[in-house]
Amino acid sequence: MAVSLTIFSIGAALVFMAANIIRAELALLGALGVLILCGVIEPGKALIGFANQGMHTVALLFIIADCIRRSGFLGSVCRSVIGTAHARSGLQIRLLIPVAAMSAFINNTPIVAMLLPVVQRLCRELAIPASRMLIPLSYATILGGMCTIIGTSTNLVVVGMVKAAGLPAPGFFEIGKIGLWVCLAGLAYLFLCSRFLPDRKPEDLSAEDPRSFTSEFIVEPGGPLDGKRLDEIQSTTFPRLFPVEILRGATIIPAPQGGEILRGNDRLVLAGEAHYIVEAQGVRGLHSARDRQFGPDEPERRRRQVEIIVSHSCPLVGHLVGDGSFRRRYNAAVIALSRHGEIVPRREEKDWVLQPGDTLLVEAAPGFLWQHRYNPDFYVVTERPELAQSPPLHRTATVAIFSGMIILAGTGLLSMFQAAFAAAFLLIGLRVISWNDARASLDTGVLLAIAAAIGLGEALIVSGAADWVAAMAVKLSGDSPWQTLAILYGATVLCTEVVTNNAAAAIMIPPAIAAAQRLGVNYEPFVFSIMIAASASFITPIGYQTNLMVYSPGGYRFADFVRFGLPLSLIVGTLTIALAPVIWPF
């Protein structure tokens, strides 16, 4: 009974996550709650993930990664490396190798977020289809992350679970014994085969008319619009324009909601296509403030337009853009939407339902990027000059402390947790990052998902479900360690393609260790293979967040990831299954 209930609860959570019905952390916590209430696992053991060193190390690395981002170090490296490329092959070599190297030590997401607009600009300048560069960019970060235990949070989760099982923790570069070979083979595939990616030119939101004009209008005192609700007049007077803000004396009302009452002398800022702006000038009771009409590149604009990509964790996924929820939550107005590289016609804006991977052009206040710099709900793909870099002394301290952390953890003088704790402590203590910013840099959704997934892994052990899964894998393989390894690797890849890689790793590690024990062989080839498999999300755009980030900007379709990613997944899988038992004999 306990085995069936555990497998059913975890399976239901995976289905909810794959269908994007609820957020990953809620699905995993819900499954864990069911198992606690049903008495399958004691609360103390269910919450073991919140005390797991791997989860704590991930949290500390969020703080350290944010300090590195602030330092501008990554941007300097990238500009010096890729700034002189003059052709596709040259750009790929200068881009993918450094990206893979950086991803071995730094979280993938900020690397892709920083490079995405840069690569798009370079592709335009060199007349190279961005669709032949962006999937390789994402895949290179994934491959690089397989080379060290801090390359991805998945590796740290596995290390934490291995230690919790009473087994020796892998060293800093231990995964690199196989990860480096996999990375080199993967990069060779990207260099040789990226030419077969489709030559697509996604519609550029920045070239659309909605971005052409933002104009101010003055509400006539005592006129027909004075005292009217904004939503009452919008549908009849300017249905194709987006209210960006209201200036009422010294007060600014950003992203006004439909219930806002217009008053005489209000300056109403509208964004939209040029001819709709012209039409609005003929509306009774609304006069154009001709001193306040701006094109997209004029520096005196009060607000700015930003392109963002909706993430899986955005709570507005499944909501209509036109229902005002985006304005209320983020104080920004959506003025254009691109999906799979194609702009959704503006006549259908009330039918816009947000999906993960959608690219939005939003009109926001100048501080929008700073205010939402830690927001996991979306990824910013606009180049961000307004985010000031750290002072030179802070930049030097960040690079020195980060390098010291790598050296101490890499040489084994300190554990990864101890080195990360010391680094974060120094960065906060030296005021390189404030305590409030350090807390804000933590992605609580990821951390909760990791803790819950580890708890579910413990439930698999306590209930006997891990042994049952291991027994099934061993039976299917005919007691062959190699075939059992292949079965568990394949199951992990299938899992990570539709849910988070952390959840896939945490759920598959207990059966992997149990299978090794049942076969009476070394657990290491199983553990390291699961590490690789959980990160090897190449077949779908939804399995890894960097894939989702390049999905719409590259104009890709779902099938593009399948066609280009499946051969790479087979290469990585074949190498891993072949080499793991050689490097760590059964």
Secondary structure, 3 states (H helix, E strand, C coil): CHHHHHHHHHHHHHHHHHCCCCCHHHHHHHHHHHHHHCCCCCHHHHHHHHHCHHHHHHHHHHHHHHHHHHHCHHHHHHHHHHCCCCCHHHHHHHHHHHHHHHHCCCCHHHHHHHHHHHHHHHHHHHCCCHHHCHHHHHHHHHHHCCCCCCCCHHHHHHHHHHHHCCCCCCCCCCCHHHHHHHHHHHHHHHHHHHHHCCCCCCCCHHHCHHHCEEEEEEECCCCCCCCCEHHHHHHHHCCCCEEEEEEECCEEEECCCCCCECCCCCEEEEEECHHHHHHHCCCCCEEEEEEEEECCCCCCCCCEEEEEEECCCCCCCCCEHHHCHHHHHHCEEEEEEEECCEECCHHHHHHCECCCCCEEEEEECCCHHHHCCCCCCEEECCCCCCCCCCCHHHHHHHHHHHHHHHHHHHCCCCCHHHHHHHHHHHHHHCCCCCHHHHHHCCCHHHHHHHHHHHHHHHHHHHHCHHHHHHHHHHHHHCCCHHHHHHHHHHHHHHHHHHCCHHHHHHHHHHHHHHHHHHHCCCCHHHHHHHHHHHHCCCCCCCCCHHHHHHHCCCCCCHHHHHHHHHHHHHHHHHHHHHHHHHHCCC
